[in-house]
Amino acid sequence: MRIARVVGSAVSTVKDPSLIGHKLLLVREADEKDELVGPVFVAVDVVGAGTGELVMVTEGSAARQSGTTSGQPVDAVIMGILDSLEVDGTVTFRKS
């Protein structure tokens, strides 16, 4: 799993039928200090995340293991919204 920040959304009216009804969000990996790193990528949202939230993303074959995406052609899934991060005893992020 990776930590990422939701930075936007993507709309696709033409897609594989198994993806109809799935919300597609743009995410960018974040480090433990909530600094954005790496490129933006698309992830299927199965938890109701929104722009600006810090989330947990799983990728690859694990992305197809959620109850919502089982057997579907997805490579990245938002599977949790983070409330806080603690690193070495210090809270580095807390959802307001």
Helices and strands as residue ranges (DSSP letters): E 2-10, G 17-19, E 23-30, E 36-45, E 54-59, G 60-65, E 76-81, E 84-87, E 90-94
